[in-house]
Amino acid sequence: MPRFDITKKERDILYKKFSAMRGVVASEIEKGHKFYNNAPEIGERNEGLYFSQLLKTQIKFKDSEAKPKKPKIPEVKREEIIMPGDGKLISVFAKEVAEEIKDNNEIFFRHSSREIVEIGKIKDHKTNENIYTGFMEIKPNRFITLIEKYLVPGHEIWNDTYKYYQFKKKSIGSQLSTTLLTSEILQQELPQINRIFTIPLPIKHEGKLTFPKRGYDERFNSWLPYNAPEISNPNMSVEEAKKLLAKIHKEFCFCDKQDYTNAIAALLTPFLRGLFPTFSTRTPISFYLANRERAGKDYLAGVVGITYEGYDIEESPISNSENSRSNNTEELRKKLLAAMINGRKRLHFANNKGYINNAVFEAVTTAEKYSDRQLGKNDILTFDNEIDYSLSGNVGVGFTPDFANRSRFIRLHLDIEDANARSFDNPNLHKWISENREIILSALYALVRNWMEKGEKKGSVNFASFPVWAEICGGIMEEAGYDSPCSPDKETLALGGDSETQDMKQLFEICFQRYPNQWIKKSDIKSLIMKDDNNLFGYFDFDKKGDQTKFGNKVSRFIGRVLSDIRLMVKDSSIRTTRQELKFTKEQHKTDKSVIFGDEVTTSYKGNGYPGLPHLPIDTFEKINSKGGSVEVPKVTKVTKKDVGFTDKELEKAGYNPEDVKNMMNKK
């Protein structure tokens, strides 16, 4: 090894000279410094080697060629970690790796998919901003280079010349990477994540209203992109908010006021996830239904997408066939599971045709959890269902009764001949929304803040399929002066949709008109249908045995149902359905819950407007507060047998003593 007998002064001169040279030379100097500092005990001998490296580098560049270069930003110091091997277990290495990466909040464990994930992002070269693409499972090959952002793996090698252990960098192998990703140690140490927020939602947390942090928020196991829009005007008034929302929607051709109300509800609903008891509380489907093409149904749905996600995404339709009475459930299952793995918050299925009859979709819209088998594996994954669903279609699209009961319809009606001849005050509404997301979120927050400041009153109209949504969304909108979004839509089925219920409703009316309160057979019903001029049940061919059986089964499903105030009753349900006698009647049905529950229920159920056993008499003035107000109920002084509404025989059959009931009702 050559030695250089130089003084400290000469060494400093050399260092300054070489520091002014190109970056390659500067990097060699840094290497020499590091080598020198790591083995100070070698002293002058090591110093000679150091300057030997510098002099060799000098040969490559003449002094006249040396040019100063812009200094680089210094790298963040990374911990050097020795890889597992003889004397070191993989579990120890896993703990050391976890310690270095857990606080960076870029690598997470997602327990619902049982995977170590990262938040995918792509840099837009035009805007120089990151576009976040959702959850990404970290594959072993990617993990090899990903952890090198935070640590330096390697081995210690004995340097026999200088008699010490020298650290040598070395990337981990794919097998070790796979082992780490499936390690329980790493999974437990990493921060857990469940959801990605696309905007700062107001969230009720520990009795207070708060918002998620940007980046990772351990309170909600969530991630909010650093470039997410803000609520720029948290003090916006309700009046300003309503004007802004009206400005957005004013050029859409809504059929009536209720459709506009439902459109506002569709825009507001995703903003309310943090106010529900859970993030997965279910909300109704928003169905954008137009009378013709080019009416703007999907453009209106895009307003919601751009507001919350920054862009409008349309999924392929659930039903795209004019003739099929069922849809491809397998393809939808794959899409739903992929969306939940990715962390999606909204799915809009555009331009549906034919008949929407998809059991998977109907089930997922009301289920707070969604479970399915992962494609290509035997793993069953279970996710919180935090997705808001919407669809679109034109008049004539059909759907099942279950689907209708899960939906809020937003109807558009365009009556001009040439849809493209229209002119708009804001011809590029989507661009305007994209540029003004923060002010739109401020308007939605103004509605929420107004509701909370006024006592958080519940909505006045119930929606049995989505009761929590009815209370909160309905309450917010009513408090702001809108109509309730839960009001039933009686005209939608006339435009298309639940053709089965609509056909049965007409059948009830025809049969009651021809055979009121009379026992008839199914053959009599078929005769009436074949004589009808309205093409009732036109999709059945009653000359075919198979269609006759399908029709009989359809009628059987409606036994006990009430349509147009007419009830379908069966005389004897124990005999074969082909021999049963049916009656269409407007008689009120009496339901006695005590027959079902015995002594656990003391009074009968008086639901649906049908009479049952009266409640106990009110002996004093009682306050009844069912809708926020109160009314006084006068004292009942006497109840006669006629008031009871039941014969002695009926009371005895229900398990009551007629005299005891009479005495109880007359007791003051």
C-alpha positions as CSV (number, residue, x, y, z in Angstrom):
1,M,0.0,0.0,0.0
2,P,1.6,3.4,-1.0
3,R,2.1,6.0,1.6
4,F,2.0,9.8,1.2
5,D,4.0,11.9,3.6
6,I,2.1,15.2,3.5
7,T,1.4,17.8,6.0
8,K,-2.1,18.8,7.3
9,K,-1.8,22.1,5.4
10,E,-1.1,20.2,2.2
11,R,-4.0,17.9,2.9
12,D,-6.4,20.9,3.3
13,I,-5.2,22.5,0.1
14,L,-5.8,19.3,-1.8
15,Y,-9.3,19.0,-0.3
16,K,-10.4,22.5,-1.3
17,K,-9.0,22.0,-4.8
18,F,-10.8,18.7,-5.3
19,S,-14.1,20.1,-3.8
20,A,-14.2,22.6,-6.6
21,M,-14.1,19.9,-9.3
22,R,-16.9,18.0,-10.9
23,G,-19.6,16.1,-9.0
24,V,-17.9,12.8,-9.7
25,V,-14.8,14.0,-8.0
26,A,-16.8,15.4,-5.1
27,S,-18.5,12.1,-4.6
28,E,-15.1,10.3,-4.5
29,I,-14.0,12.7,-1.8
30,E,-17.1,11.9,0.2
31,K,-16.3,8.2,-0.2
32,G,-12.8,8.8,1.0
33,H,-13.9,10.8,4.0
34,K,-16.3,8.0,5.0
35,F,-13.6,5.4,4.6
36,Y,-11.2,7.5,6.7
37,N,-13.8,8.2,9.5
38,N,-14.9,4.6,9.8
39,A,-11.4,3.4,10.6
40,P,-9.6,6.2,12.4
41,E,-7.4,3.7,14.3
42,I,-5.5,3.0,11.1
43,G,-4.4,6.6,11.2
44,E,-1.7,7.8,8.8
45,R,-1.8,4.6,6.7
46,N,-5.5,5.1,6.0
47,E,-4.9,8.8,5.3
48,G,-2.4,7.8,2.6
49,L,-5.0,5.5,1.0
50,Y,-7.5,8.3,1.1
51,F,-5.3,10.8,-0.8
52,S,-4.3,8.1,-3.1
53,Q,-7.9,7.8,-4.2
54,L,-8.1,11.6,-4.7
55,L,-4.9,11.7,-6.8
56,K,-6.2,8.8,-9.0
57,T,-9.4,10.8,-9.6
58,Q,-7.4,13.9,-10.4
59,I,-5.7,12.1,-13.4
60,K,-9.2,11.9,-15.1
61,F,-9.7,15.7,-15.0
62,K,-7.2,18.4,-15.8
63,D,-7.4,21.6,-13.8
64,S,-8.5,23.5,-16.9
65,E,-11.5,21.1,-17.3
66,A,-12.7,21.4,-13.7
67,K,-16.1,23.1,-13.5
68,P,-18.2,23.9,-10.5
69,K,-21.5,22.0,-10.2
70,K,-24.7,22.9,-8.4
71,P,-24.6,21.2,-5.0
72,K,-27.1,18.3,-4.5
73,I,-29.6,18.2,-1.7
74,P,-28.1,16.0,1.0
75,E,-29.7,12.6,1.4
76,V,-31.6,11.7,4.5
77,K,-29.4,9.5,6.7
78,R,-30.6,5.9,6.5
79,E,-29.9,3.2,9.1
80,E,-27.7,0.4,8.0
81,I,-29.2,-3.0,8.9
82,I,-27.4,-6.3,8.8
83,M,-29.4,-8.9,6.9
84,P,-30.2,-12.3,8.5
85,G,-27.8,-15.1,8.3
86,D,-25.6,-17.1,10.7
87,G,-26.2,-15.8,14.2
88,K,-29.1,-13.5,13.2
89,L,-32.8,-14.6,12.8
90,I,-35.2,-13.3,10.2
91,S,-37.6,-12.3,13.0
92,V,-34.9,-9.9,14.4
93,F,-34.4,-8.5,11.0
94,A,-38.2,-8.0,10.6
95,K,-38.3,-6.1,13.9
96,E,-35.5,-3.8,12.8
97,V,-37.1,-3.2,9.4
98,A,-40.5,-2.5,11.0
99,E,-38.9,0.0,13.4
100,E,-37.4,2.0,10.5
101,I,-40.5,2.1,8.2
102,K,-43.5,2.3,10.7
103,D,-43.3,6.0,11.4
104,N,-43.0,7.1,7.8
105,N,-46.8,6.5,7.3
106,E,-46.4,5.4,3.7
107,I,-46.5,1.6,4.2
108,F,-49.5,0.2,6.1
109,F,-51.2,-3.1,7.0
110,R,-54.8,-3.4,5.9
111,H,-56.5,-6.1,7.9
112,S,-59.6,-6.4,5.7
113,S,-57.5,-7.6,2.7
114,R,-54.8,-9.0,5.0
115,E,-52.1,-7.3,3.0
116,I,-49.3,-4.8,3.4
117,V,-50.3,-1.9,1.2
118,E,-49.2,1.6,0.1
119,I,-51.2,4.5,-1.3
120,G,-50.7,4.5,-5.0
121,K,-49.7,7.8,-6.5
122,I,-48.6,9.0,-10.0
123,K,-47.0,12.4,-10.6
124,D,-48.7,14.4,-13.3
125,H,-45.9,16.0,-15.3
126,K,-48.1,18.9,-16.5
127,T,-49.2,20.0,-13.0
128,N,-46.3,18.4,-11.1
129,E,-49.0,17.1,-8.6
130,N,-49.5,13.6,-7.3
131,I,-52.6,11.8,-8.4
132,Y,-53.6,9.2,-5.7
133,T,-54.9,6.0,-7.2
134,G,-56.1,4.1,-4.1
135,F,-54.7,1.1,-2.2
136,M,-51.9,-0.9,-3.9
137,E,-50.8,-4.3,-2.6
138,I,-47.0,-4.2,-2.2
139,K,-45.5,-7.1,-4.2
140,P,-42.3,-8.7,-3.0
141,N,-40.2,-7.3,-5.9
142,R,-41.4,-3.8,-5.2
143,F,-40.8,-4.2,-1.5
144,I,-37.1,-4.8,-2.2
145,T,-36.5,-1.3,-3.5
146,L,-39.3,0.4,-1.4
147,I,-37.6,-0.3,1.9
148,E,-34.3,1.1,0.6
149,K,-35.9,4.6,0.8
150,Y,-35.8,4.2,4.6
151,L,-32.8,1.8,5.4
152,V,-29.7,0.3,3.9
153,P,-29.6,-3.5,4.1
154,G,-26.3,-5.3,3.8
155,H,-23.7,-7.7,5.3
156,E,-20.6,-7.2,7.5
157,I,-17.5,-8.5,5.7
158,W,-14.2,-9.0,7.4
159,N,-11.4,-6.9,5.9
160,D,-8.3,-8.9,6.5
161,T,-6.0,-6.1,5.4
162,Y,-7.1,-3.6,8.0
163,K,-8.5,-6.2,10.5
164,Y,-12.0,-4.9,11.0
165,Y,-15.6,-5.6,9.8
166,Q,-16.7,-3.5,6.9
167,F,-20.4,-3.0,6.0
168,K,-21.2,-3.9,2.5
169,K,-24.6,-2.9,0.9
170,K,-26.7,-5.6,-0.5
171,S,-30.4,-5.6,-1.5
172,I,-32.6,-8.3,0.1
173,G,-33.7,-11.2,-2.1
174,S,-37.2,-11.9,-3.3
175,Q,-37.6,-14.9,-0.9
176,L,-36.7,-12.7,2.1
177,S,-39.0,-10.0,0.8
178,T,-41.9,-12.4,0.6
179,T,-41.2,-13.7,4.1
180,L,-41.2,-10.1,5.4
181,L,-44.5,-9.2,3.8
182,T,-46.2,-12.2,5.3
183,S,-44.6,-11.8,8.7
184,E,-46.9,-11.2,11.7
185,I,-44.1,-9.1,13.2
186,L,-44.2,-6.6,10.4
187,Q,-48.0,-6.6,10.1
188,Q,-48.5,-5.8,13.8
189,E,-45.9,-3.1,13.9
190,L,-47.1,-1.2,10.8
191,P,-49.9,1.4,11.2
192,Q,-53.3,0.0,10.3
193,I,-55.4,1.5,7.5
194,N,-59.0,0.9,6.4
195,R,-60.1,3.7,4.2
196,I,-59.1,6.5,1.9
197,F,-60.9,9.8,2.1
198,T,-61.0,11.9,-1.1
199,I,-62.2,15.1,0.7
200,P,-62.1,16.3,4.3
201,L,-65.4,14.8,5.6
202,P,-66.9,16.2,8.8
203,I,-66.7,13.4,11.4
204,K,-68.3,13.0,14.7
205,H,-65.6,11.8,17.0
206,E,-65.8,11.5,20.8
207,G,-68.8,13.8,20.9
208,K,-67.1,16.5,18.8
209,L,-67.2,17.4,15.1
210,T,-63.7,17.1,13.5
211,F,-62.0,16.5,10.2
212,P,-59.4,13.9,9.2
213,K,-55.8,14.9,9.1
214,R,-54.0,15.0,5.8
215,G,-51.9,11.9,5.2
216,Y,-52.4,9.2,7.7
217,D,-54.9,9.7,10.6
218,E,-54.7,6.9,13.3
219,R,-58.0,8.0,14.8
220,F,-59.9,6.8,11.7
221,N,-57.3,4.5,10.2
222,S,-57.6,6.7,7.2
223,W,-55.6,8.5,4.5
224,L,-56.4,11.9,3.1
225,P,-54.3,13.0,0.1
226,Y,-52.1,16.0,0.8
227,N,-53.6,17.8,-2.2
228,A,-57.2,17.1,-1.3
229,P,-59.5,20.2,-1.6
230,E,-60.3,22.2,1.6
231,I,-63.5,23.6,2.9
232,S,-62.5,27.1,2.0
233,N,-65.4,29.0,3.5
234,P,-66.5,27.2,6.7
235,N,-68.7,30.2,7.6
236,M,-70.9,30.2,4.5
237,S,-74.5,30.9,5.2
238,V,-77.3,28.4,4.3
239,E,-78.8,31.0,1.9
240,E,-75.5,31.3,0.0
241,A,-75.1,27.5,0.0
242,K,-78.6,27.0,-1.5
243,K,-78.0,29.6,-4.2
244,L,-74.7,27.9,-5.2
245,L,-76.4,24.4,-5.4
246,A,-79.2,25.9,-7.4
247,K,-76.7,27.5,-9.8
248,I,-75.1,24.1,-10.4
249,H,-78.4,22.3,-11.1
250,K,-80.5,25.0,-12.7
251,E,-79.9,24.0,-16.3
252,F,-80.9,20.3,-15.9
253,C,-84.4,19.4,-17.0
254,F,-85.9,18.0,-13.8
255,C,-89.5,16.7,-14.0
256,D,-90.6,18.3,-10.7
257,K,-89.3,19.7,-7.5
258,Q,-88.9,16.3,-5.8
259,D,-86.4,15.3,-8.5
260,Y,-84.3,18.4,-7.7
261,T,-84.6,17.5,-4.0
262,N,-83.3,14.0,-4.7
263,A,-80.5,15.4,-6.8
264,I,-79.3,17.6,-3.9
265,A,-79.6,14.5,-1.6
266,A,-77.4,12.5,-4.0
267,L,-74.7,15.3,-3.9
268,L,-75.0,15.6,-0.1
269,T,-75.0,11.9,0.9
270,P,-71.3,11.1,0.5
271,F,-70.5,14.1,2.6
272,L,-72.4,12.6,5.6
273,R,-70.4,9.4,6.0
274,G,-68.7,10.7,9.1
275,L,-72.0,11.7,10.8
276,F,-73.5,8.2,10.5
277,P,-72.9,5.7,13.4
278,T,-70.4,3.9,11.2
279,F,-68.7,4.7,7.9
280,S,-70.4,1.8,6.3
281,T,-74.0,2.8,7.2
282,R,-76.0,2.2,4.1
283,T,-77.6,4.8,1.9
284,P,-80.1,4.5,-1.0
285,I,-79.2,4.1,-4.7
286,S,-79.4,7.2,-6.7
287,F,-81.1,6.4,-10.0
288,Y,-80.9,9.0,-12.8
289,L,-83.9,8.2,-15.1
290,A,-84.4,10.2,-18.3
291,N,-87.3,10.1,-20.9
292,R,-84.8,10.0,-23.8
293,E,-81.2,10.1,-24.9
294,R,-79.1,13.2,-24.4
295,A,-81.2,14.5,-21.5
296,G,-78.1,14.8,-19.3
297,K,-78.6,12.0,-16.7
298,D,-74.9,10.8,-16.6
299,Y,-73.7,14.4,-16.8
300,L,-75.7,15.1,-13.7
301,A,-74.3,12.1,-12.0
302,G,-70.8,13.3,-13.0
303,V,-71.4,16.4,-10.8
304,V,-71.2,14.1,-7.7
305,G,-68.1,12.2,-9.0
306,I,-66.1,15.4,-9.8
307,T,-67.0,17.0,-6.4
308,Y,-65.7,14.1,-4.4
309,E,-63.1,12.4,-6.6
310,G,-61.9,15.2,-8.9
311,Y,-63.0,13.3,-12.0
312,D,-66.0,11.5,-13.4
313,I,-65.8,7.7,-13.7
314,E,-68.6,5.7,-15.3
315,E,-68.8,1.9,-14.9
316,S,-70.3,-0.4,-17.5
317,P,-74.0,-1.0,-17.0
318,I,-75.4,-3.8,-14.7
319,S,-78.0,-4.6,-17.4
320,N,-77.2,-4.0,-21.1
321,S,-79.7,-6.4,-22.7
322,E,-83.2,-5.4,-23.9
323,N,-84.5,-9.0,-23.6
324,S,-82.7,-10.6,-20.6
325,R,-84.6,-10.7,-17.3
326,S,-81.5,-11.4,-15.3
327,N,-77.9,-9.9,-15.4
328,N,-74.4,-11.1,-15.1
329,T,-73.8,-11.4,-11.4
330,E,-70.3,-13.0,-11.7
331,E,-68.9,-10.0,-13.5
332,L,-70.5,-7.6,-11.0
333,R,-69.0,-9.6,-8.1
334,K,-65.5,-9.2,-9.5
335,K,-66.0,-5.5,-10.0
336,L,-67.4,-5.0,-6.5
337,L,-64.5,-6.9,-4.8
338,A,-61.9,-5.1,-6.9
339,A,-63.4,-1.7,-6.0
340,M,-63.3,-2.5,-2.3
341,I,-59.7,-3.8,-2.5
342,N,-58.8,-0.5,-4.2
343,G,-60.7,1.6,-1.6
344,R,-63.2,3.1,-4.0
345,K,-66.0,5.3,-2.5
346,R,-68.4,5.6,-5.4
347,L,-69.6,3.5,-8.3
348,H,-71.9,4.8,-11.0
349,F,-73.2,2.3,-13.5
350,A,-74.2,4.2,-16.6
351,N,-76.8,3.6,-19.4
352,N,-78.6,0.6,-18.1
353,K,-81.0,-1.1,-20.5
354,G,-83.5,-3.9,-20.4
355,Y,-84.4,-5.3,-17.0
356,I,-82.2,-4.8,-13.9
357,N,-82.5,-8.0,-12.0
358,N,-79.2,-8.6,-10.1
359,A,-79.4,-10.3,-6.7
360,V,-75.7,-9.4,-5.9
361,F,-76.3,-5.7,-6.5
362,E,-79.6,-5.6,-4.5
363,A,-77.8,-7.3,-1.6
364,V,-74.7,-5.1,-1.5
365,T,-76.7,-1.9,-1.5
366,T,-78.1,-2.7,2.0
367,A,-75.2,-4.7,3.5
368,E,-72.7,-2.9,5.7
369,K,-70.2,-5.7,5.1
370,Y,-69.3,-7.3,1.8
371,S,-67.6,-10.7,1.6
372,D,-66.4,-12.7,-1.4
373,R,-63.6,-15.0,-2.5
374,Q,-60.5,-13.3,-3.9
375,L,-60.0,-14.1,-7.6
376,G,-57.4,-16.8,-8.1
377,K,-57.1,-17.6,-4.4
378,N,-59.1,-19.5,-1.7
379,D,-59.1,-16.5,0.6
380,I,-62.5,-15.0,1.7
381,L,-62.1,-11.3,2.1
382,T,-64.5,-9.1,4.1
383,F,-64.7,-5.3,3.8
384,D,-66.7,-2.5,5.3
385,N,-69.1,-1.4,2.5
386,E,-68.5,2.3,2.4
387,I,-69.4,2.8,-1.3
388,D,-72.2,5.0,-2.6
389,Y,-74.0,3.5,-5.6
390,S,-75.8,5.2,-8.5
391,L,-77.2,4.1,-11.9
392,S,-78.7,5.7,-14.9
393,G,-81.1,4.6,-17.7
394,N,-83.8,5.8,-20.0
395,V,-87.5,5.3,-19.6
396,G,-88.4,1.7,-20.4
397,V,-85.6,0.2,-18.3
398,G,-87.1,-2.3,-15.9
399,F,-86.2,-3.3,-12.4
400,T,-87.4,-5.6,-9.6
401,P,-89.5,-4.5,-6.6
402,D,-86.4,-5.0,-4.3
403,F,-84.4,-2.6,-6.5
404,A,-87.2,0.0,-6.5
405,N,-87.4,0.0,-2.7
406,R,-83.7,0.7,-2.4
407,S,-83.6,3.7,-4.8
408,R,-84.3,7.4,-4.9
409,F,-85.2,8.4,-8.4
410,I,-84.0,11.6,-10.1
411,R,-86.1,12.1,-13.3
412,L,-85.1,14.2,-16.2
413,H,-87.5,15.1,-19.1
414,L,-86.3,16.7,-22.3
415,D,-89.1,17.7,-24.7
416,I,-87.3,19.5,-27.6
417,E,-86.7,17.7,-30.9
418,D,-82.9,18.3,-31.2
419,A,-81.1,17.8,-27.9
420,N,-77.9,19.3,-29.4
421,A,-79.6,22.6,-30.3
422,R,-79.6,23.6,-26.6
423,S,-77.5,26.4,-25.3
424,F,-76.3,26.8,-21.7
425,D,-75.2,29.6,-19.5
426,N,-72.4,27.4,-18.3
427,P,-71.6,25.1,-21.2
428,N,-68.7,23.4,-19.4
429,L,-70.2,22.8,-16.0
430,H,-67.9,19.9,-15.2
431,K,-64.8,22.0,-15.7
432,W,-66.3,24.7,-13.4
433,I,-67.0,22.1,-10.7
434,S,-63.5,20.8,-11.0
435,E,-62.1,24.2,-10.4
436,N,-64.5,25.1,-7.6
437,R,-64.6,21.9,-5.5
438,E,-63.6,23.8,-2.3
439,I,-66.5,26.2,-2.5
440,I,-69.0,23.4,-3.3
441,L,-67.7,21.5,-0.2
442,S,-68.2,24.7,1.8
443,A,-71.8,24.8,0.7
444,L,-72.4,21.2,1.8
445,Y,-70.7,21.9,5.1
446,A,-73.0,25.0,5.5
447,L,-76.0,22.7,5.4
448,V,-74.5,20.3,7.9
449,R,-73.4,23.1,10.3
450,N,-76.9,24.7,10.1
451,W,-78.5,21.3,11.1
452,M,-76.1,20.8,14.0
453,E,-76.5,24.3,15.3
454,K,-80.3,23.9,15.4
455,G,-80.3,20.7,17.4
456,E,-79.9,17.9,14.9
457,K,-83.6,17.3,14.3
458,K,-84.4,14.0,12.6
459,G,-86.1,13.9,9.2
460,S,-89.9,13.8,9.4
461,V,-90.4,11.1,6.7
462,N,-89.2,7.6,7.4
463,F,-87.4,5.3,4.9
464,A,-87.6,1.8,6.3
465,S,-84.8,0.5,4.1
466,F,-82.4,3.2,5.2
467,P,-83.6,4.7,8.5
468,V,-80.4,6.3,9.6
469,W,-80.0,8.1,6.3
470,A,-83.6,9.2,6.5
471,E,-83.0,10.7,9.9
472,I,-79.8,12.5,9.1
473,C,-79.9,13.4,5.4
474,G,-83.7,14.1,5.7
475,G,-83.1,16.2,8.8
476,I,-80.3,18.3,7.2
477,M,-82.3,19.0,4.1
478,E,-85.6,19.8,5.9
479,E,-83.8,22.2,8.3
480,A,-82.3,24.0,5.3
481,G,-85.7,24.4,3.7
482,Y,-85.7,21.6,1.2
483,D,-88.4,19.0,0.9
484,S,-87.7,15.5,2.3
485,P,-85.7,13.2,0.0
486,C,-87.6,10.3,1.5
487,S,-91.0,11.3,0.0
488,P,-92.2,8.3,-2.1
489,D,-92.2,8.7,-5.8
490,K,-95.5,7.5,-7.1
491,E,-94.9,8.4,-10.8
492,T,-91.7,6.6,-11.4
493,L,-93.2,3.1,-11.8
494,A,-95.6,4.5,-14.5
495,L,-92.5,5.6,-16.5
496,G,-91.0,2.2,-16.3
497,G,-89.2,0.1,-13.7
498,D,-91.0,-2.3,-11.4
499,S,-93.2,-3.8,-14.2
500,E,-94.0,-6.8,-12.1
501,T,-95.7,-4.8,-9.3
502,Q,-97.3,-2.4,-11.8
503,D,-98.8,-5.3,-13.7
504,M,-100.1,-6.9,-10.5
505,K,-101.5,-3.6,-9.4
506,Q,-103.6,-3.5,-12.6
507,L,-104.6,-7.1,-12.2
508,F,-105.8,-6.4,-8.6
509,E,-108.0,-3.6,-10.0
510,I,-109.4,-5.6,-12.9
511,C,-110.2,-8.6,-10.7
512,F,-111.8,-6.6,-8.0
513,Q,-113.9,-4.8,-10.6
514,R,-115.1,-8.0,-12.2
515,Y,-115.2,-10.3,-9.1
516,P,-115.5,-8.1,-6.0
517,N,-115.2,-10.1,-2.7
518,Q,-115.7,-13.4,-4.6
519,W,-113.8,-16.6,-4.4
520,I,-112.4,-17.3,-7.9
521,K,-109.8,-19.7,-9.4
522,K,-106.6,-18.8,-11.2
523,S,-108.2,-19.9,-14.5
524,D,-110.7,-17.1,-14.1
525,I,-107.8,-14.6,-13.6
526,K,-106.1,-15.9,-16.8
527,S,-109.3,-15.4,-18.8
528,L,-109.5,-11.8,-17.6
529,I,-105.9,-11.2,-18.7
530,M,-106.4,-12.6,-22.1
531,K,-109.4,-10.4,-22.7
532,D,-107.6,-7.3,-21.5
533,D,-106.5,-4.8,-24.2
534,N,-103.6,-3.3,-22.2
535,N,-101.2,-6.2,-23.0
536,L,-101.0,-7.1,-19.3
537,F,-98.2,-9.6,-18.6
538,G,-97.3,-9.5,-22.3
539,Y,-94.1,-11.4,-21.6
540,F,-96.1,-14.6,-20.8
541,D,-97.5,-17.0,-23.4
542,F,-100.4,-18.7,-21.6
543,D,-100.5,-21.4,-24.3
544,K,-97.2,-22.7,-22.9
545,K,-97.2,-24.8,-19.8
546,G,-94.0,-23.2,-18.5
547,D,-95.4,-19.7,-18.6
548,Q,-98.6,-20.8,-16.9
549,T,-96.5,-22.2,-14.0
550,K,-94.5,-18.9,-13.8
551,F,-97.7,-16.9,-13.8
552,G,-99.1,-19.1,-11.0
553,N,-96.0,-18.6,-8.9
554,K,-96.1,-14.8,-9.5
555,V,-99.7,-14.6,-8.2
556,S,-98.8,-16.8,-5.2
557,R,-96.1,-14.3,-4.2
558,F,-98.6,-11.5,-4.0
559,I,-101.1,-13.4,-1.7
560,G,-101.6,-11.2,1.4
561,R,-100.3,-8.1,-0.4
562,V,-102.3,-4.8,-0.7
563,L,-102.2,-2.9,-4.0
564,S,-104.6,0.0,-4.7
565,D,-106.2,-0.7,-1.3
566,I,-107.2,-4.2,-2.6
567,R,-106.0,-7.3,-0.7
568,L,-105.4,-10.7,-2.3
569,M,-106.5,-13.5,0.0
570,V,-106.4,-17.3,-0.3
571,K,-109.2,-19.6,0.9
572,D,-107.1,-22.6,1.9
573,S,-103.3,-22.3,1.6
574,S,-102.7,-26.0,2.5
575,I,-104.0,-27.4,-0.8
576,R,-102.1,-27.3,-4.1
577,T,-101.7,-23.9,-5.6
578,T,-103.5,-24.9,-8.9
579,R,-106.6,-25.7,-6.9
580,Q,-106.6,-22.7,-4.6
581,E,-109.4,-20.2,-4.6
582,L,-108.5,-16.5,-4.4
583,K,-110.4,-13.4,-3.4
584,F,-109.7,-9.7,-4.2
585,T,-111.2,-7.7,-1.4
586,K,-111.1,-4.3,0.3
587,E,-111.9,-5.8,3.7
588,Q,-109.5,-4.7,6.4
589,H,-107.3,-7.3,7.9
590,K,-107.1,-7.7,11.6
591,T,-103.7,-8.6,13.0
592,D,-103.4,-9.8,16.6
593,K,-99.8,-9.9,17.8
594,S,-100.8,-11.8,21.0
595,V,-101.6,-14.9,18.9
596,I,-97.9,-14.8,17.9
597,F,-96.2,-13.7,21.0
598,G,-98.7,-14.8,23.7
599,D,-98.5,-12.9,27.1
600,E,-95.4,-11.0,26.0
601,V,-97.6,-8.7,24.1
602,T,-100.6,-7.2,25.8
603,T,-102.1,-5.3,23.0
604,S,-102.4,-6.0,19.3
605,Y,-100.4,-4.4,16.5
606,K,-102.2,-1.5,14.9
607,G,-99.9,-1.0,12.0
608,N,-100.9,-0.3,8.4
609,G,-104.1,1.3,9.5
610,Y,-105.8,-2.0,10.4
611,P,-107.8,-2.2,13.6
612,G,-106.6,-4.3,16.5
613,L,-107.3,-4.5,20.2
614,P,-107.4,-0.9,21.5
615,H,-104.6,0.3,23.8
616,L,-105.4,0.8,27.5
617,P,-107.4,3.9,28.2
618,I,-105.5,7.0,29.1
619,D,-106.6,8.1,32.5
620,T,-104.9,11.5,32.5
621,F,-103.9,14.1,29.9
622,E,-100.8,12.6,28.2
623,K,-98.2,14.3,26.2
624,I,-97.6,12.6,22.9
625,N,-94.4,13.8,21.1
626,S,-94.0,11.8,17.9
627,K,-92.8,14.5,15.6
628,G,-91.2,17.0,17.8
629,G,-94.5,18.7,18.8
630,S,-97.0,17.7,21.4
631,V,-100.8,17.3,21.5
632,E,-103.2,16.7,24.4
633,V,-105.2,13.5,24.4
634,P,-108.5,13.7,26.4
635,K,-109.3,11.2,29.1
636,V,-111.3,8.2,28.0
637,T,-114.3,7.8,30.3
638,K,-116.1,4.7,29.0
639,V,-115.6,2.0,26.4
640,T,-118.4,-0.1,25.1
641,K,-118.3,-3.5,23.5
642,K,-118.9,-1.8,20.2
643,D,-115.8,0.4,20.7
644,V,-113.7,-2.7,21.2
645,G,-114.4,-3.8,17.7
646,F,-114.2,-7.6,18.4
647,T,-116.9,-10.2,19.1
648,D,-116.6,-12.3,22.3
649,K,-115.7,-15.3,20.2
650,E,-112.8,-13.4,18.6
651,L,-111.5,-12.2,21.9
652,E,-111.7,-15.8,23.4
653,K,-109.8,-17.1,20.3
654,A,-107.1,-14.6,20.9
655,G,-106.8,-15.7,24.5
656,Y,-108.7,-12.9,26.2
657,N,-111.6,-13.0,28.6
658,P,-114.3,-10.7,27.1
659,E,-115.5,-9.4,30.4
660,D,-112.0,-8.7,31.7
661,V,-111.3,-6.7,28.6
662,K,-114.5,-4.7,29.0
663,N,-113.8,-4.1,32.7
664,M,-110.2,-3.1,32.0
665,M,-111.3,-0.6,29.3
666,N,-113.9,1.0,31.5
667,K,-111.7,1.2,34.6
668,K,-110.9,4.8,35.4
